[in-house]
């Protein structure tokens, strides 16, 4: 399967490209990025001379599918260009920055009969897959509460330049301008709550805190009510320890059921399930699994069946709840600031 990649940034360099190269049956055939420096980095990283800064040259090649790993502002035009050519798409999260853009892209894909999957790579880790199996087997009874926690510094708000000066980190700045931690990382937690429970979201309420000076909160909680009676909480931060020398991030999953609990924590990659009858230790692994996602992507392409992948509709749902909650939190804060003047 010939894969074309649009965007060779940080996530593509450590995640998408190595996974494509590792997956039997996939061949990285072409890469487009408007930055010459990134194309040079691709050549240095992989030894492949398949990159171009000219989009028309990228489309001169033939593909079986396109991976969109460009910045989120380019997801729609990149994905539309692939869909218009009849290529299935695997798009990085968030699918788009607005519900209307996501719906437009989904409608365009349906009109052209092209499947679009979303890179919710957390679904494919052994941790997440084991949790899904335990829930489906009823190991902890009916799930009543899910908590996903990811508190970190996004590699720091500030970074040292080549001249030895401390400057704003472009990655930190851009992700805050795009909506902050709930829109960027929280969509994974929202997707996992739906994936594990199999239950849709009915209502959501967000709360935010501001350490840095952006419109979006840099720390945020989102409380979601699901159709099955489940309550899920997604807690995300980009400022946890961002001014500290040595503070490890906190990453945890908690699931509470009528018959037991499931707990995962990054410290030691420790996964466990406890009920009245038994205690089980799960596999140790990281939370992401690009290799697993691309094995599933290859299988979907081979069979023409994308039902095992998170689809564009899943991306729309996650982004909708993350974006709506963030926007309401920003609006509430602004109203309070106006009243205090």
DACORHU-V497652 format. One record per pair of residues at least 12 apart in sequence whose C-alpha atoms are under 10 Angstrom apart, sorted by the first residue. I is the first residue (numbers start at 1). J is the second residue. D is the distance in whole Angstrom. If there is no record, write none. Layout:
I,J,D ; I,J,D
//
This chain:
1,24,9 ; 1,25,6 ; 1,26,5 ; 1,27,6 ; 1,28,9 ; 1,29,9 ; 1,63,8 ; 1,64,6 ; 1,65,8 ; 1,298,7 ; 1,301,8 ; 1,302,8 ; 2,25,9 ; 2,26,6 ; 2,27,5 ; 2,28,6 ; 2,29,6 ; 2,30,8 ; 2,61,10 ; 2,62,8 ; 2,63,5 ; 2,64,5 ; 2,65,7 ; 2,66,9 ; 3,20,8 ; 3,26,7 ; 3,27,6 ; 3,28,5 ; 3,29,6 ; 3,30,7 ; 3,31,9 ; 3,62,9 ; 3,63,6 ; 3,64,6 ; 3,65,5 ; 3,66,6 ; 3,67,7 ; 3,87,10 ; 3,88,10 ; 3,89,10 ; 4,27,9 ; 4,28,6 ; 4,29,6 ; 4,30,5 ; 4,31,6 ; 4,32,8 ; 4,50,10 ; 4,51,10 ; 4,58,8 ; 4,59,9 ; 4,61,9 ; 4,62,8 ; 4,63,6 ; 4,64,8 ; 4,65,6 ; 4,66,5 ; 4,67,6 ; 4,68,9 ; 4,82,10 ; 4,87,10 ; 4,89,10 ; 5,17,8 ; 5,20,10 ; 5,28,8 ; 5,29,8 ; 5,30,6 ; 5,31,5 ; 5,32,6 ; 5,33,9 ; 5,51,9 ; 5,58,9 ; 5,63,10 ; 5,65,9 ; 5,66,6 ; 5,67,5 ; 5,68,6 ; 5,69,7 ; 5,70,9 ; 5,89,10 ; 5,90,10 ; 5,91,10 ; 6,30,9 ; 6,31,6 ; 6,32,5 ; 6,33,6 ; 6,34,9 ; 6,51,10 ; 6,52,10 ; 6,55,9 ; 6,58,9 ; 6,66,7 ; 6,67,6 ; 6,68,5 ; 6,69,6 ; 6,70,6 ; 6,71,10 ; 6,74,10 ; 6,75,9 ; 6,78,7 ; 6,79,9 ; 6,82,10 ; 6,91,10 ; 7,31,7 ; 7,32,6 ; 7,33,5 ; 7,34,8 ; 7,35,9 ; 7,38,9 ; 7,39,9 ; 7,53,10 ; 7,67,9 ; 7,68,7 ; 7,69,5 ; 7,70,4 ; 7,71,7 ; 7,74,9 ; 7,75,10 ; 7,78,9 ; 8,31,8 ; 8,32,7 ; 8,33,6 ; 8,34,9 ; 8,35,9 ; 8,37,10 ; 8,38,6 ; 8,39,7 ; 8,41,9 ; 8,42,7 ; 8,51,9 ; 8,68,9 ; 8,69,7 ; 8,70,7 ; 8,71,10 ; 9,33,9 ; 9,35,10 ; 9,38,7 ; 9,39,10 ; 9,41,10 ; 9,42,9 ; 9,69,7 ; 9,70,7 ; 9,71,8 ; 10,38,10 ; 10,69,9 ; 10,70,10 ; 10,171,9 ; 11,69,7 ; 11,70,9 ; 11,92,9 ; 12,42,10 ; 12,67,10 ; 12,68,9 ; 12,69,6 ; 12,70,8 ; 12,92,9 ; 13,38,9 ; 13,41,9 ; 13,42,8 ; 13,45,8 ; 13,46,9 ; 13,69,10 ; 14,45,10 ; 14,290,9 ; 15,121,10 ; 15,288,9 ; 15,289,9 ; 15,290,6 ; 15,291,8 ; 16,67,8 ; 16,68,10 ; 16,69,8 ; 16,92,10 ; 16,119,10 ; 16,290,6 ; 16,291,8 ; 16,293,9 ; 16,294,8 ; 17,31,10 ; 17,42,9 ; 17,45,10 ; 17,46,9 ; 17,67,10 ; 17,69,10 ; 17,290,9 ; 17,291,10 ; 18,45,10 ; 18,46,9 ; 18,290,8 ; 18,291,8 ; 19,289,9 ; 19,290,6 ; 19,291,5 ; 19,292,8 ; 19,293,8 ; 19,294,7 ; 19,295,9 ; 20,290,9 ; 20,291,8 ; 20,293,10 ; 20,294,7 ; 20,295,9 ; 20,297,10 ; 20,298,9 ; 21,46,9 ; 21,291,9 ; 21,294,10 ; 22,290,10 ; 22,291,7 ; 22,294,9 ; 22,295,9 ; 23,290,10 ; 23,291,7 ; 23,292,9 ; 23,293,10 ; 23,294,7 ; 23,295,6 ; 23,296,10 ; 23,297,10 ; 23,298,8 ; 24,294,10 ; 24,295,8 ; 24,298,9 ; 25,295,9 ; 25,298,7 ; 25,299,9 ; 25,302,9 ; 26,64,10 ; 26,65,10 ; 26,294,9 ; 26,295,9 ; 26,297,9 ; 26,298,7 ; 27,63,10 ; 27,64,10 ; 28,48,9 ; 28,50,8 ; 28,63,9 ; 28,66,10 ; 29,48,9 ; 29,49,10 ; 29,50,7 ; 29,51,9 ; 29,58,9 ; 29,61,8 ; 29,62,8 ; 29,63,7 ; 29,64,10 ; 30,48,9 ; 30,49,9 ; 30,50,5 ; 30,51,6 ; 30,52,8 ; 30,57,9 ; 30,58,6 ; 30,59,9 ; 30,60,10 ; 30,61,7 ; 30,62,9 ; 30,63,8 ; 30,66,9 ; 31,48,10 ; 31,49,9 ; 31,50,6 ; 31,51,4 ; 31,52,6 ; 31,53,9 ; 31,54,10 ; 31,55,9 ; 31,57,10 ; 31,58,7 ; 31,59,10 ; 31,66,10 ; 31,67,9 ; 32,50,9 ; 32,51,6 ; 32,52,5 ; 32,53,6 ; 32,54,7 ; 32,55,6 ; 32,56,9 ; 32,57,9 ; 32,58,6 ; 32,59,9 ; 32,68,10 ; 32,70,9 ; 33,51,7 ; 33,52,6 ; 33,53,5 ; 33,54,8 ; 33,55,8 ; 33,58,9 ; 33,69,10 ; 33,70,8 ; 34,51,10 ; 34,52,8 ; 34,53,4 ; 34,54,7 ; 34,55,8 ; 35,52,9 ; 35,53,6 ; 35,54,10 ; 36,51,9 ; 36,52,8 ; 36,53,6 ; 36,54,10 ; 37,53,10 ; 38,51,9 ; 38,52,10 ; 38,53,9 ; 39,51,6 ; 39,52,7 ; 39,53,7 ; 40,52,9 ; 55,78,10 ; 59,81,9 ; 59,82,9 ; 59,85,9 ; 62,85,10 ; 62,87,10 ; 63,82,10 ; 63,85,10 ; 63,86,10 ; 63,87,7 ; 63,88,10 ; 64,86,9 ; 64,87,6 ; 64,88,7 ; 64,89,9 ; 64,301,8 ; 64,302,10 ; 65,82,8 ; 65,83,10 ; 65,86,9 ; 65,87,5 ; 65,88,5 ; 65,89,6 ; 65,90,8 ; 65,115,10 ; 65,116,10 ; 65,297,10 ; 65,298,10 ; 65,301,8 ; 66,78,9 ; 66,79,8 ; 66,81,10 ; 66,82,7 ; 66,83,9 ; 66,86,10 ; 66,87,6 ; 66,88,6 ; 66,89,5 ; 66,90,6 ; 66,91,8 ; 66,116,10 ; 67,79,8 ; 67,82,9 ; 67,87,10 ; 67,88,9 ; 67,89,6 ; 67,90,5 ; 67,91,6 ; 67,92,8 ; 67,116,10 ; 67,117,9 ; 67,118,10 ; 67,119,9 ; 68,82,9 ; 68,89,7 ; 68,90,6 ; 68,91,5 ; 68,92,6 ; 68,93,10 ; 68,95,10 ; 68,118,9 ; 68,119,9 ; 69,90,9 ; 69,91,6 ; 69,92,5 ; 69,93,9 ; 69,119,9 ; 70,91,9 ; 70,92,8 ; 71,92,9 ; 71,93,10 ; 71,94,10 ; 71,96,10 ; 71,174,9 ; 71,175,10 ; 71,178,10 ; 72,91,9 ; 72,92,8 ; 72,93,8 ; 72,94,7 ; 72,95,7 ; 72,96,6 ; 72,97,7 ; 72,175,10 ; 72,178,8 ; 72,184,10 ; 73,94,10 ; 73,95,10 ; 73,96,7 ; 73,97,7 ; 73,178,9 ; 74,96,9 ; 75,91,7 ; 75,92,8 ; 75,93,9 ; 75,94,9 ; 75,95,7 ; 75,96,6 ; 75,97,9 ; 75,101,10 ; 75,102,10 ; 75,105,10 ; 76,91,10 ; 76,95,8 ; 76,96,7 ; 76,97,10 ; 76,101,7 ; 76,102,8 ; 76,104,9 ; 76,105,7 ; 77,105,9 ; 78,91,9 ; 79,91,7 ; 79,95,10 ; 79,105,8 ; 79,108,10 ; 79,109,9 ; 79,116,9 ; 80,104,10 ; 80,105,7 ; 80,106,10 ; 80,108,8 ; 80,109,8 ; 82,109,10 ; 82,114,9 ; 83,105,9 ; 83,108,8 ; 83,109,6 ; 83,110,10 ; 83,111,10 ; 83,112,7 ; 83,113,9 ; 83,114,6 ; 83,115,8 ; 83,116,9 ; 84,108,9 ; 84,109,8 ; 84,111,10 ; 84,112,7 ; 84,113,10 ; 84,114,9 ; 85,112,9 ; 85,114,9 ; 86,109,9 ; 86,112,7 ; 86,113,8 ; 86,114,6 ; 86,115,9 ; 87,109,10 ; 87,112,10 ; 87,113,10 ; 87,114,7 ; 87,115,8 ; 87,116,9 ; 88,109,9 ; 88,113,9 ; 88,114,6 ; 88,115,5 ; 88,116,6 ; 88,117,8 ; 88,301,8 ; 88,304,10 ; 88,306,10 ; 89,109,9 ; 89,114,8 ; 89,115,7 ; 89,116,5 ; 89,117,6 ; 89,118,8 ; 89,297,10 ; 89,311,10 ; 89,312,10 ; 90,115,9 ; 90,116,6 ; 90,117,5 ; 90,118,6 ; 90,119,6 ; 90,120,10 ; 90,294,10 ; 90,297,8 ; 90,309,10 ; 90,310,10 ; 90,311,9 ; 90,312,9 ; 91,116,7 ; 91,117,6 ; 91,118,5 ; 91,119,6 ; 91,120,9 ; 91,311,9 ; 91,312,8 ; 91,315,9 ; 92,117,9 ; 92,118,6 ; 92,119,5 ; 92,120,8 ; 92,121,9 ; 92,315,9 ; 93,117,10 ; 93,118,6 ; 93,119,6 ; 93,120,7 ; 93,121,9 ; 93,183,9 ; 93,184,8 ; 93,185,9 ; 93,187,8 ; 93,188,8 ; 93,312,10 ; 93,315,7 ; 93,316,10 ; 93,318,9 ; 93,319,9 ; 94,118,8 ; 94,119,8 ; 94,120,9 ; 94,183,7 ; 94,184,7 ; 94,185,9 ; 94,186,10 ; 94,187,7 ; 94,188,9 ; 94,312,10 ; 94,315,7 ; 94,316,8 ; 94,318,8 ; 94,319,6 ; 94,320,10 ; 94,322,10 ; 95,116,10 ; 95,117,9 ; 95,118,7 ; 95,119,9 ; 95,120,10 ; 95,187,10 ; 95,311,10 ; 95,312,7 ; 95,313,9 ; 95,314,9 ; 95,315,5 ; 95,316,7 ; 95,317,10 ; 95,318,9 ; 95,319,7 ; 96,183,10 ; 96,312,10 ; 96,315,8 ; 96,316,8 ; 96,319,7 ; 96,320,10 ; 97,178,7 ; 97,179,8 ; 97,183,8 ; 97,184,10 ; 97,316,9 ; 97,319,7 ; 97,320,9 ; 97,322,10 ; 97,323,8 ; 98,316,8 ; 98,319,7 ; 98,320,7 ; 98,323,7 ; 98,324,9 ; 99,315,10 ; 99,316,6 ; 99,317,8 ; 99,318,10 ; 99,319,7 ; 99,320,6 ; 99,321,9 ; 99,323,8 ; 99,324,9 ; 100,316,9 ; 100,320,9 ; 101,316,9 ; 102,312,8 ; 102,313,8 ; 102,315,8 ; 102,316,6 ; 102,317,9 ; 102,319,9 ; 102,320,9 ; 103,312,9 ; 103,313,8 ; 103,316,7 ; 105,312,8 ; 105,316,10 ; 106,311,10 ; 106,312,7 ; 106,313,7 ; 106,316,9 ; 109,312,9 ; 115,300,10 ; 115,301,10 ; 115,304,9 ; 115,305,9 ; 115,306,7 ; 115,311,8 ; 115,312,8 ; 116,306,9 ; 116,309,9 ; 116,310,9 ; 116,311,6 ; 116,312,6 ; 116,313,9 ; 116,315,10 ; 117,297,9 ; 117,306,8 ; 117,307,10 ; 117,308,10 ; 117,309,6 ; 117,310,6 ; 117,311,4 ; 117,312,5 ; 117,313,9 ; 117,314,9 ; 117,315,8 ; 118,309,8 ; 118,310,6 ; 118,311,5 ; 118,312,6 ; 118,313,9 ; 118,314,8 ; 118,315,6 ; 118,316,10 ; 119,188,9 ; 119,290,9 ; 119,293,8 ; 119,294,10 ; 119,309,9 ; 119,310,7 ; 119,311,9 ; 119,312,10 ; 119,315,9 ; 120,187,8 ; 120,188,6 ; 120,189,10 ; 120,191,8 ; 120,192,9 ; 120,288,9 ; 120,289,9 ; 120,290,9 ; 120,293,8 ; 120,309,9 ; 120,310,7 ; 120,311,9 ; 120,314,9 ; 120,315,8 ; 121,188,8 ; 121,287,8 ; 121,288,5 ; 121,289,6 ; 121,290,6 ; 121,291,9 ; 121,292,8 ; 121,293,6 ; 121,294,9 ; 121,309,10 ; 121,310,9 ; 122,188,7 ; 122,189,9 ; 122,191,9 ; 122,192,8 ; 122,286,9 ; 122,287,6 ; 122,288,5 ; 122,289,6 ; 122,290,9 ; 122,292,10 ; 122,293,9 ; 123,188,8 ; 123,189,10 ; 123,191,8 ; 123,192,7 ; 123,195,8 ; 123,196,9 ; 123,287,8 ; 123,288,8 ; 123,289,8 ; 123,290,10 ; 123,292,9 ; 123,293,8 ; 123,309,9 ; 123,310,8 ; 124,287,8 ; 124,288,7 ; 124,289,5 ; 124,290,8 ; 124,291,9 ; 124,292,6 ; 124,293,6 ; 124,294,9 ; 124,295,10 ; 124,296,9 ; 124,309,9 ; 125,283,10 ; 125,284,10 ; 125,285,7 ; 125,286,7 ; 125,287,6 ; 125,288,5 ; 125,289,5 ; 125,290,8 ; 125,291,9 ; 125,292,7 ; 125,293,9 ; 126,282,9 ; 126,283,7 ; 126,284,8 ; 126,285,6 ; 126,286,8 ; 126,287,8 ; 126,288,9 ; 126,289,8 ; 126,292,9 ; 127,253,10 ; 127,264,8 ; 127,269,9 ; 127,270,9 ; 127,271,7 ; 127,272,10 ; 127,282,7 ; 127,283,7 ; 127,284,7 ; 127,285,6 ; 127,286,7 ; 127,287,7 ; 127,288,9 ; 127,289,10 ; 128,192,8 ; 128,195,9 ; 128,196,8 ; 128,253,9 ; 128,264,10 ; 128,271,10 ; 128,285,10 ; 128,286,10 ; 128,287,7 ; 128,288,9 ; 128,289,10 ; 129,195,10 ; 129,196,9 ; 130,196,10 ; 130,271,9 ; 130,272,10 ; 130,282,7 ; 130,283,8 ; 131,196,7 ; 131,253,10 ; 131,255,9 ; 131,262,8 ; 131,263,9 ; 131,264,9 ; 131,271,9 ; 131,272,9 ; 131,273,9 ; 131,282,9 ; 132,192,9 ; 132,195,8 ; 132,196,5 ; 132,197,8 ; 132,198,10 ; 133,196,9 ; 134,196,9 ; 134,262,9 ; 134,273,8 ; 134,280,10 ; 134,282,10 ; 135,196,7 ; 135,197,7 ; 135,198,10 ; 135,255,9 ; 135,257,9 ; 135,261,10 ; 135,262,9 ; 136,196,8 ; 136,197,8 ; 136,198,9 ; 138,257,9 ; 138,258,10 ; 138,259,8 ; 138,260,10 ; 139,257,9 ; 139,258,10 ; 139,259,7 ; 139,260,7 ; 139,261,9 ; 139,262,9 ; 139,273,8 ; 139,274,8 ; 139,275,7 ; 139,276,10 ; 139,277,9 ; 139,278,9 ; 139,279,10 ; 139,280,10 ; 140,255,9 ; 140,256,7 ; 140,257,5 ; 140,258,6 ; 140,259,4 ; 140,260,4 ; 140,261,6 ; 140,262,7 ; 140,273,8 ; 140,274,7 ; 140,275,6 ; 140,276,9 ; 141,256,9 ; 141,257,5 ; 141,258,5 ; 141,259,5 ; 141,260,7 ; 141,261,9 ; 141,275,9 ; 142,197,9 ; 142,228,9 ; 142,229,10 ; 142,230,9 ; 142,256,8 ; 142,257,5 ; 142,258,5 ; 142,259,7 ; 142,260,9 ; 143,196,9 ; 143,197,7 ; 143,228,9 ; 143,229,9 ; 143,230,7 ; 143,231,9 ; 143,232,10 ; 143,255,7 ; 143,256,6 ; 143,257,4 ; 143,258,7 ; 143,259,9 ; 143,260,9 ; 143,261,9 ; 143,262,10 ; 144,197,9 ; 144,226,10 ; 144,228,8 ; 144,229,7 ; 144,230,4 ; 144,231,6 ; 144,232,8 ; 144,255,8 ; 144,256,6 ; 144,257,5 ; 144,258,7 ; 145,193,9 ; 145,197,10 ; 145,224,10 ; 145,225,10 ; 145,226,10 ; 145,229,9 ; 145,230,6 ; 145,231,5 ; 145,232,6 ; 145,233,8 ; 145,254,8 ; 145,255,6 ; 145,256,5 ; 145,257,7 ; 145,258,10 ; 145,261,10 ; 146,189,10 ; 146,192,9 ; 146,193,7 ; 146,196,9 ; 146,197,9 ; 146,223,10 ; 146,224,10 ; 146,230,8 ; 146,231,6 ; 146,232,4 ; 146,233,6 ; 146,234,8 ; 146,253,7 ; 146,254,6 ; 146,255,5 ; 146,256,6 ; 146,257,9 ; 146,261,10 ; 146,262,9 ; 146,263,10 ; 147,189,9 ; 147,190,10 ; 147,193,8 ; 147,222,10 ; 147,223,9 ; 147,231,9 ; 147,232,6 ; 147,233,5 ; 147,234,6 ; 147,235,8 ; 147,252,8 ; 147,253,6 ; 147,254,5 ; 147,255,6 ; 147,256,9 ; 147,263,10 ; 148,186,9 ; 148,188,9 ; 148,189,6 ; 148,190,9 ; 148,192,9 ; 148,193,8 ; 148,221,10 ; 148,222,10 ; 148,232,8 ; 148,233,6 ; 148,234,5 ; 148,235,6 ; 148,236,8 ; 148,251,8 ; 148,252,6 ; 148,253,5 ; 148,254,7 ; 148,255,9 ; 148,264,10 ; 149,186,9 ; 149,189,8 ; 149,221,9 ; 149,233,8 ; 149,234,6 ; 149,235,5 ; 149,236,6 ; 149,237,9 ; 149,249,10 ; 149,250,7 ; 149,251,5 ; 149,252,5 ; 149,253,6 ; 149,254,9 ; 149,265,9 ; 150,181,9 ; 150,185,8 ; 150,186,8 ; 150,189,9 ; 150,219,10 ; 150,234,8 ; 150,235,6 ; 150,236,5 ; 150,237,7 ; 150,238,9 ; 150,240,9 ; 150,249,7 ; 150,250,6 ; 150,251,5 ; 150,252,7 ; 150,253,9 ; 150,266,10 ; 151,181,9 ; 151,219,8 ; 151,220,10 ; 151,235,7 ; 151,236,6 ; 151,237,5 ; 151,238,7 ; 151,239,8 ; 151,240,6 ; 151,241,9 ; 151,248,9 ; 151,249,6 ; 151,250,5 ; 151,251,7 ; 151,252,9 ; 152,181,10 ; 152,219,10 ; 152,236,8 ; 152,237,6 ; 152,238,5 ; 152,239,6 ; 152,240,5 ; 152,241,7 ; 152,242,8 ; 152,247,9 ; 152,248,7 ; 152,249,5 ; 152,250,7 ; 152,251,8 ; 153,172,9 ; 153,218,10 ; 153,237,7 ; 153,238,5 ; 153,239,5 ; 153,240,5 ; 153,241,6 ; 153,242,5 ; 153,243,8 ; 153,244,9 ; 153,247,9 ; 153,248,9 ; 153,249,7 ; 154,169,10 ; 154,171,8 ; 154,172,6 ; 154,175,9 ; 154,181,9 ; 154,237,9 ; 154,238,5 ; 154,239,8 ; 154,240,9 ; 154,241,10 ; 154,242,8 ; 154,249,9 ; 155,169,9 ; 155,171,9 ; 155,172,8 ; 155,238,9 ; 155,239,10 ; 155,241,10 ; 155,242,8 ; 156,168,9 ; 156,169,7 ; 156,171,9 ; 156,172,7 ; 156,238,8 ; 156,239,8 ; 156,240,9 ; 156,241,8 ; 156,242,5 ; 156,243,8 ; 156,244,9 ; 157,169,5 ; 157,170,9 ; 157,171,8 ; 157,172,5 ; 157,173,7 ; 157,176,10 ; 157,212,9 ; 157,238,8 ; 157,239,8 ; 157,242,7 ; 157,243,8 ; 158,170,9 ; 158,171,10 ; 158,172,8 ; 158,173,9 ; 158,242,9 ; 158,243,9 ; 159,172,10 ; 172,238,8 ; 172,239,10 ; 173,214,9 ; 175,216,10 ; 175,218,10 ; 175,238,9 ; 176,212,10 ; 176,213,10 ; 176,214,7 ; 176,215,8 ; 176,216,7 ; 176,217,8 ; 176,218,7 ; 176,238,9 ; 177,214,7 ; 177,215,8 ; 177,216,7 ; 178,216,9 ; 178,323,10 ; 179,214,9 ; 179,215,8 ; 179,216,6 ; 179,217,8 ; 179,218,9 ; 179,322,9 ; 179,323,7 ; 179,326,7 ; 179,327,8 ; 180,214,9 ; 180,215,9 ; 180,216,6 ; 180,217,6 ; 180,218,6 ; 180,219,8 ; 180,220,9 ; 180,236,9 ; 180,237,9 ; 180,238,8 ; 180,322,10 ; 180,323,9 ; 180,326,8 ; 181,216,9 ; 181,217,8 ; 181,218,6 ; 181,219,7 ; 181,220,7 ; 181,221,10 ; 181,235,9 ; 181,236,6 ; 181,237,6 ; 181,238,6 ; 181,239,9 ; 181,322,9 ; 181,326,9 ; 182,206,10 ; 182,208,10 ; 182,216,9 ; 182,217,9 ; 182,218,9 ; 182,219,8 ; 182,220,7 ; 182,221,8 ; 182,222,8 ; 182,234,8 ; 182,235,8 ; 182,236,6 ; 182,237,8 ; 182,238,10 ; 182,318,10 ; 182,319,9 ; 182,321,9 ; 182,322,6 ; 182,323,8 ; 182,325,9 ; 182,326,7 ; 183,216,10 ; 183,236,10 ; 183,318,9 ; 183,319,6 ; 183,320,9 ; 183,321,9 ; 183,322,5 ; 183,323,6 ; 183,324,9 ; 183,325,9 ; 183,326,8 ; 184,236,9 ; 184,319,9 ; 184,322,9 ; 184,323,10 ; 185,234,10 ; 185,235,10 ; 185,236,7 ; 185,237,9 ; 185,238,9 ; 185,322,9 ; 186,220,9 ; 186,221,9 ; 186,222,9 ; 186,234,7 ; 186,235,7 ; 186,236,6 ; 186,237,9 ; 186,318,8 ; 186,319,9 ; 186,321,10 ; 186,322,7 ; 186,323,10 ; 187,234,9 ; 187,314,10 ; 187,315,8 ; 187,316,10 ; 187,317,9 ; 187,318,5 ; 187,319,6 ; 187,320,9 ; 187,321,8 ; 187,322,6 ; 187,323,9 ; 188,234,9 ; 188,315,9 ; 188,318,8 ; 188,319,10 ; 189,222,10 ; 189,232,9 ; 189,233,9 ; 189,234,6 ; 189,235,8 ; 189,236,9 ; 189,253,9 ; 189,318,9 ; 189,322,10 ; 190,222,9 ; 190,223,10 ; 190,224,9 ; 190,232,8 ; 190,233,9 ; 190,234,7 ; 190,314,10 ; 190,315,10 ; 190,317,9 ; 190,318,6 ; 190,319,9 ; 190,321,8 ; 190,322,8 ; 191,310,9 ; 191,314,7 ; 191,315,8 ; 191,317,8 ; 191,318,6 ; 191,319,9 ; 192,232,10 ; 192,234,10 ; 192,253,10 ; 192,318,10 ; 193,224,9 ; 193,226,9 ; 193,230,9 ; 193,231,9 ; 193,232,7 ; 193,233,9 ; 193,234,9 ; 193,255,10 ; 194,226,9 ; 194,232,9 ; 194,314,9 ; 194,317,10 ; 194,318,9 ; 195,310,9 ; 195,314,9 ; 196,255,10 ; 197,226,9 ; 197,228,8 ; 197,230,8 ; 197,232,10 ; 198,226,10 ; 198,227,10 ; 198,228,9 ; 199,225,10 ; 199,226,6 ; 199,227,6 ; 199,228,6 ; 199,229,9 ; 199,230,8 ; 200,224,10 ; 200,225,9 ; 200,226,5 ; 200,227,6 ; 200,228,8 ; 200,230,10 ; 200,317,9 ; 201,224,7 ; 201,225,6 ; 201,226,4 ; 201,227,6 ; 201,228,9 ; 201,229,10 ; 201,230,9 ; 201,231,9 ; 201,232,9 ; 201,317,9 ; 201,318,10 ; 201,321,9 ; 202,224,7 ; 202,225,6 ; 202,226,5 ; 202,227,6 ; 202,228,10 ; 202,229,10 ; 203,223,8 ; 203,224,6 ; 203,225,5 ; 203,226,7 ; 203,227,9 ; 203,231,10 ; 203,321,9 ; 204,222,7 ; 204,223,6 ; 204,224,4 ; 204,225,6 ; 204,226,9 ; 204,231,10 ; 204,232,9 ; 204,233,10 ; 204,321,7 ; 204,322,9 ; 204,324,9 ; 204,325,7 ; 205,221,8 ; 205,222,6 ; 205,223,5 ; 205,224,7 ; 205,225,9 ; 205,233,10 ; 205,321,9 ; 205,322,10 ; 205,324,9 ; 205,325,6 ; 205,326,9 ; 205,328,9 ; 205,329,9 ; 206,220,7 ; 206,221,6 ; 206,222,4 ; 206,223,6 ; 206,224,9 ; 206,233,10 ; 206,234,9 ; 206,235,10 ; 206,321,9 ; 206,322,9 ; 206,324,9 ; 206,325,5 ; 206,326,7 ; 206,327,9 ; 206,328,8 ; 206,329,6 ; 207,219,9 ; 207,220,6 ; 207,221,5 ; 207,222,6 ; 207,223,9 ; 207,235,10 ; 207,325,8 ; 207,326,8 ; 207,328,9 ; 207,329,6 ; 207,330,9 ; 207,332,10 ; 207,333,10 ; 208,220,4 ; 208,221,6 ; 208,222,9 ; 208,235,10 ; 208,236,10 ; 208,237,10 ; 208,325,9 ; 208,326,8 ; 208,328,10 ; 208,329,6 ; 208,330,8 ; 208,332,10 ; 208,333,9 ; 209,221,9 ; 209,237,9 ; 209,239,10 ; 209,329,9 ; 209,330,10 ; 209,333,10 ; 210,237,10 ; 210,239,9 ; 210,333,10 ; 211,238,9 ; 211,239,7 ; 211,240,9 ; 211,242,10 ; 212,238,9 ; 212,239,8 ; 212,242,10 ; 214,330,10 ; 215,326,10 ; 215,327,9 ; 215,329,10 ; 215,330,6 ; 215,331,9 ; 215,333,9 ; 215,334,9 ; 216,326,7 ; 216,327,8 ; 216,329,8 ; 216,330,6 ; 216,331,10 ; 216,333,10 ; 217,236,10 ; 217,237,9 ; 217,238,9 ; 217,239,10 ; 217,326,8 ; 217,327,10 ; 217,329,8 ; 217,330,7 ; 217,333,10 ; 218,236,8 ; 218,237,6 ; 218,238,5 ; 218,239,6 ; 218,240,9 ; 219,235,8 ; 219,236,6 ; 219,237,4 ; 219,238,6 ; 219,239,7 ; 219,240,8 ; 220,234,8 ; 220,235,6 ; 220,236,5 ; 220,237,6 ; 220,238,9 ; 220,325,9 ; 220,326,8 ; 220,329,9 ; 221,233,7 ; 221,234,6 ; 221,235,4 ; 221,236,7 ; 221,237,9 ; 221,325,9 ; 221,326,10 ; 222,234,5 ; 222,235,6 ; 222,236,9 ; 222,321,9 ; 222,322,8 ; 222,325,7 ; 222,326,9 ; 223,235,9 ; 223,325,9 ; 224,321,9 ; 230,256,10 ; 230,257,9 ; 231,256,10 ; 232,254,10 ; 232,255,9 ; 233,254,10 ; 234,253,10 ; 234,322,10 ; 235,251,10 ; 235,252,10 ; 236,250,10 ; 236,251,10 ; 237,249,10 ; 237,250,10 ; 248,266,10 ; 248,267,9 ; 249,266,9 ; 249,267,9 ; 250,265,8 ; 250,266,7 ; 250,267,8 ; 251,264,8 ; 251,265,6 ; 251,266,5 ; 251,267,8 ; 251,269,10 ; 251,287,9 ; 252,264,5 ; 252,265,4 ; 252,266,6 ; 252,267,9 ; 252,269,9 ; 252,270,10 ; 252,271,10 ; 252,287,10 ; 253,265,7 ; 253,266,9 ; 253,271,9 ; 255,273,9 ; 256,274,10 ; 257,275,9 ; 258,275,9 ; 259,274,9 ; 259,275,6 ; 259,276,7 ; 259,277,9 ; 260,273,7 ; 260,274,5 ; 260,275,4 ; 260,276,7 ; 260,277,9 ; 260,278,10 ; 260,279,10 ; 261,273,6 ; 261,274,5 ; 261,275,7 ; 261,276,10 ; 261,279,10 ; 262,274,6 ; 262,275,9 ; 262,279,10 ; 262,280,9 ; 262,281,10 ; 262,282,10 ; 263,281,10 ; 263,282,10 ; 264,282,9 ; 264,284,10 ; 264,287,10 ; 265,287,10 ; 266,284,9 ; 266,285,9 ; 266,286,8 ; 266,287,8 ; 268,284,8 ; 268,285,9 ; 268,286,10 ; 269,282,10 ; 269,283,8 ; 269,284,5 ; 269,285,6 ; 269,286,7 ; 269,287,9 ; 270,282,8 ; 270,283,8 ; 270,284,6 ; 270,285,8 ; 270,286,10 ; 271,283,7 ; 271,284,7 ; 271,285,9 ; 293,308,10 ; 293,309,8 ; 293,310,10 ; 296,308,7 ; 296,309,7 ; 297,309,7
//
